[in-house]
Amino acid sequence: MLSALLWTLTLGSSQAAMALPVSAVQDDSQAIPPVDVAPAGIGQEPEAGFNTSLSFDAGFTWQFETNMNEPGKLSHGRFHTDGNVRMGVAKNLDIVVGWRYQYDHWNFSETATWWTDINTVQLDLGARWRIDDHWMVFGGGQVMWSVEERGSWSRGIIGGGAGGISYAFSKDLIIGGGVGVRSQLEDSALIYPIVILDWQITDRLSLDTRLTTGWANQSGAELVYELTEDLDLSFAVVFDYERFRLDSSGPVPGGVGTTEALPLALTLTWEPAKDVSVSVYAGATVYGRIKVTDPSANDVFASTYDPAAIIGFQGAIRF
């Protein structure tokens, strides 16, 4: 299931698919306004400019209790906060420094408590270069630590990088792609594609692969409809994948936990002021799976789980 989804969705970090703004498309017979929609990879923030800026957001998601395929039940809550500083170092070049902290709390019942509280810290560094009025390239690297409470942080390090290119056909359509690589705990490196799509279908309807709410650190696509100038309604399909080091006192000491989920969600986003937004969302995880691996890379336990309802909220501000 995972391998198939990876080739249709980008399973990458937010820094990997760096978004580059496009300048005006020139035509000898008619001047076309500057392209004001930036190409953005999965998990990338929507606005992209070559000036110094700061963005910050925080949110919480709750997945209600559901039955596993193997005996047992589970539920899951996630808090995240992230941000980035964008520094324009030249007319067509900027550097982006990003960070993310994520706290996942899992409840297991009628089965072993495979893990409980997971802490993930992520640091990103990327660069974006506008070649001309159509072409842009991006690249970056990432280091992260993902560890259960009381686990070994030195054994929970994950690193990688990515790069790619995008092309602006017009101010309403930008397409691109790339490739990334990321290490995995007790497994071989993951090589994944990057998909970039930013399509303004109508004045009010758009489709893109930049996710800014919910399970926004992972892969997916979002269809957005502008209800009013300050209110948007969107539908997102996301693939979430996590791999983390377990503590030394659980059922599998020093092992690795893996989670996969496919949430679908409707989101209502309100912008009470410029560069400030508040979102609430609800939906369901239609596919979910957990796996436990021992320190020798042997799978100890694996189970899918039934669809589960999710709700959440998020706030964001940009300077």
Residue pairs with C-beta under 8 A, 6 or more apart in sequence:
1 260
1 287
1 289
2 241
2 260
5 11
5 219
5 239
5 262
6 190
6 192
6 193
7 193
9 42
9 195
9 219
9 220
9 221
9 239
10 16
10 17
10 41
10 42
10 43
10 180
10 192
10 193
10 194
10 195
10 209
10 219
11 190
11 192
11 218
11 219
11 239
11 241
12 41
12 42
12 43
12 162
12 180
12 182
12 192
12 194
12 219
13 43
13 122
13 124
13 142
13 144
13 160
13 162
13 180
13 182
13 217
14 41
14 43
14 44
14 45
14 82
14 98
14 100
14 124
14 216
14 217
15 84
15 96
15 98
15 124
15 125
15 126
15 140
15 141
15 142
15 162
16 41
16 126
16 140
16 142
16 160
16 161
16 162
16 178
16 180
16 194
17 40
17 41
17 42
17 43
17 44
17 138
17 162
17 164
17 178
17 194
17 196
17 209
18 41
18 44
18 96
18 126
18 127
18 128
18 138
18 139
18 140
19 38
19 39
19 40
19 41
19 44
19 45
19 48
19 128
19 138
19 210
20 38
20 39
20 48
20 128
20 129
20 130
20 136
20 137
20 138
20 166
21 35
21 36
21 38
21 48
21 49
21 50
21 130
22 34
22 35
22 37
22 38
22 39
22 130
22 133
22 134
22 136
22 168
22 171
22 174
23 34
23 35
23 130
23 133
24 31
24 32
24 33
24 34
24 35
24 133
25 32
25 35
25 133
25 134
25 168
25 170
25 171
26 32
26 133
32 170
32 171
33 171
34 171
35 133
35 168
35 170
35 171
35 174
36 171
37 171
37 172
37 174
37 198
37 200
38 46
38 47
38 48
38 49
38 174
38 198
39 136
39 166
39 168
39 174
39 175
39 176
39 196
39 198
40 46
40 48
40 196
40 198
40 208
40 209
40 210
41 138
41 164
41 178
41 194
41 195
41 196
41 209
41 210
42 194
42 195
42 209
42 210
42 211
42 218
42 219
42 220
42 221
43 210
43 211
43 216
43 217
43 218
43 219
44 210
45 55
45 84
45 210
45 212
45 318
46 210
46 212
47 53
47 55
47 318
48 86
48 128
49 86
49 88
50 88
50 90
50 91
50 92
50 93
50 94
50 130
51 86
51 88
52 85
52 86
52 87
52 88
53 85
53 86
53 318
53 319
54 83
54 84
54 85
54 86
54 318
54 319
55 83
55 84
55 86
55 316
55 317
55 318
55 319
56 81
56 82
56 83
56 316
56 317
56 318
57 81
57 82
57 83
57 212
57 314
57 315
57 316
57 317
58 79
58 80
58 81
58 82
58 314
58 315
59 79
59 80
59 81
59 213
59 214
59 279
59 312
59 313
59 314
59 315
60 77
60 78
60 79
60 80
60 312
60 313
60 314
61 77
61 78
61 214
61 215
61 310
61 311
61 312
62 75
62 76
62 77
62 78
62 310
62 311
62 312
63 75
63 76
63 77
63 261
63 263
63 285
63 308
63 309
63 310
64 75
64 308
64 309
64 310
65 73
65 74
65 75
65 107
65 109
65 308
66 73
66 74
66 75
66 285
66 288
66 305
66 306
66 307
66 308
67 73
67 305
67 306
68 74
68 111
68 290
68 303
68 304
68 305
68 306
69 303
69 304
69 305
69 306
70 111
70 301
70 303
71 110
71 111
72 108
72 109
72 110
72 111
72 112
72 303
73 108
73 109
73 110
73 111
74 106
74 107
74 108
74 109
74 290
74 305
75 106
75 107
75 308
76 104
76 105
76 106
76 107
77 104
77 105
78 102
78 103
78 104
78 105
78 215
79 102
79 103
80 100
80 101
80 102
80 103
80 216
80 217
81 100
81 101
82 98
82 99
82 100
82 101
82 122
82 217
83 98
83 99
84 96
84 97
84 98
84 99
84 124
85 96
85 97
85 98
86 94
86 95
86 96
87 94
87 95
87 96
87 97
88 94
89 95
92 129
92 130
92 131
93 127
93 128
93 129
93 130
94 127
94 128
95 125
95 126
95 127
96 124
96 125
96 126
96 127
96 128
96 140
97 124
97 125
98 122
98 123
98 124
98 125
98 126
99 121
99 122
99 123
99 124
100 120
100 121
100 122
100 124
100 217
101 119
101 120
101 121
101 122
102 118
102 119
102 120
102 122
102 217
103 117
103 118
103 119
103 120
104 117
104 118
104 120
104 242
105 116
105 117
105 118
106 114
106 115
106 116
106 117
106 118
107 116
108 114
112 251
112 301
113 250
113 251
114 246
114 250
114 251
114 252
114 257
114 290
114 292
114 301
115 148
115 244
115 246
115 247
115 250
115 257
116 148
116 149
117 148
117 149
118 146
118 147
118 148
118 149
118 242
118 244
118 257
119 145
119 146
119 147
119 148
119 149
120 144
120 145
120 146
120 147
120 242
120 244
121 144
121 145
121 146
122 142
122 143
122 144
122 145
122 217
123 142
123 143
123 144
124 140
124 141
124 142
125 140
125 141
125 142
126 138
126 139
126 140
126 141
127 138
127 139
127 140
128 136
128 137
128 138
129 136
129 137
129 138
130 136
131 137
133 168
134 167
134 168
134 169
135 165
135 166
135 167
136 165
136 166
136 167
136 168
136 176
137 163
137 164
137 165
138 163
138 164
138 165
138 166
138 178
139 161
139 162
139 163
139 164
140 161
140 162
140 163
141 159
141 160
141 161
142 159
142 160
142 161
142 182
143 157
143 158
143 159
144 157
144 158
144 159
145 153
145 156
145 157
145 158
146 156
146 158
146 185
146 242
146 243
146 244
146 245
147 153
147 155
147 156
147 244
147 245
147 247
148 244
148 245
148 246
148 247
148 250
148 257
149 247
150 247
150 248
150 249
151 244
151 245
151 246
151 247
151 248
151 254
152 245
152 248
152 254
155 185
155 245
155 254
156 185
156 244
156 245
158 182
158 183
158 184
158 185
158 243
159 182
159 183
160 180
160 181
160 182
160 183
160 189
160 190
161 180
161 181
162 178
162 179
162 180
162 181
162 194
163 178
163 179
163 180
164 176
164 177
164 178
164 179
164 194
164 196
165 176
165 177
165 178
166 174
166 175
166 176
166 177
166 196
167 174
167 175
167 176
168 174
169 175
171 200
172 199
172 200
173 198
173 199
173 200
174 196
174 197
174 198
174 199
175 196
175 197
175 198
176 196
177 193
177 194
177 195
177 196
178 193
178 194
178 196
179 191
179 192
179 193
179 194
180 191
180 192
180 193
180 194
181 189
181 190
181 191
181 192
182 189
182 190
182 192
183 189
183 190
184 190
184 243
185 243
185 244
185 245
185 256
186 255
186 256
186 293
186 295
186 296
186 297
187 243
187 256
187 293
187 297
195 209
196 209
197 207
197 208
197 209
197 221
198 206
198 208
198 209
198 210
199 206
199 207
199 208
200 206
201 207
203 226
204 225
204 226
205 223
205 224
205 225
205 226
206 223
206 224
207 221
207 222
207 223
207 224
208 221
208 222
208 224
209 220
209 221
209 222
210 222
211 218
211 220
211 222
211 236
211 238
212 316
213 234
213 236
213 267
213 269
213 279
213 281
213 312
213 314
214 236
214 238
214 263
214 265
214 267
214 281
214 312
214 314
215 238
215 240
215 261
215 263
217 240
218 238
218 239
218 240
218 241
219 238
219 239
219 240
219 241
220 236
220 237
220 238
220 239
221 236
221 237
222 234
222 235
222 236
222 237
223 234
223 235
223 236
224 232
224 233
224 234
225 232
225 233
225 234
226 232
227 233
230 270
230 271
230 272
231 268
231 269
231 270
231 271
232 267
232 268
232 269
233 266
233 267
233 268
233 269
234 266
234 267
234 269
235 264
235 265
235 266
235 267
236 263
236 264
236 265
236 267
237 262
237 264
238 262
238 263
238 264
238 265
239 260
239 261
239 262
240 259
240 260
240 261
240 262
240 263
241 258
241 259
241 260
242 257
242 258
242 259
243 256
243 257
243 258
244 256
244 257
245 254
245 255
245 256
246 252
246 253
246 254
246 255
246 256
246 257
246 292
247 253
247 254
248 254
251 292
251 300
252 292
252 293
252 294
252 300
252 301
253 295
254 295
255 292
255 293
255 294
255 295
255 300
256 292
256 293
256 295
257 290
257 291
257 292
257 293
258 290
258 291
258 292
258 293
259 288
259 289
259 290
259 291
260 287
260 288
260 289
260 290
261 285
261 287
261 288
261 289
262 285
262 286
262 287
262 288
263 283
263 284
263 285
263 286
263 310
264 283
264 284
264 285
264 286
265 281
265 282
265 283
265 284
265 310
265 312
266 281
266 282
266 283
267 279
267 280
267 281
268 279
268 280
268 281
269 277
269 278
269 279
270 277
270 278
270 279
271 277
271 278
272 278
275 317
275 318
275 319
276 315
276 316
276 317
276 318
277 315
277 316
277 317
278 313
278 314
278 315
279 313
279 314
279 315
279 316
280 311
280 312
280 313
281 310
281 311
281 312
281 313
281 314
282 309
282 310
282 311
282 312
283 309
283 310
284 307
284 308
284 309
284 310
285 307
285 308
285 310
286 307
287 304
287 307
288 304
288 305
288 306
288 307
288 308
289 302
289 303
289 304
289 305
290 301
290 302
290 303
290 305
291 299
291 301
291 302
292 299
292 300
292 301
292 302
293 299
293 300
294 300
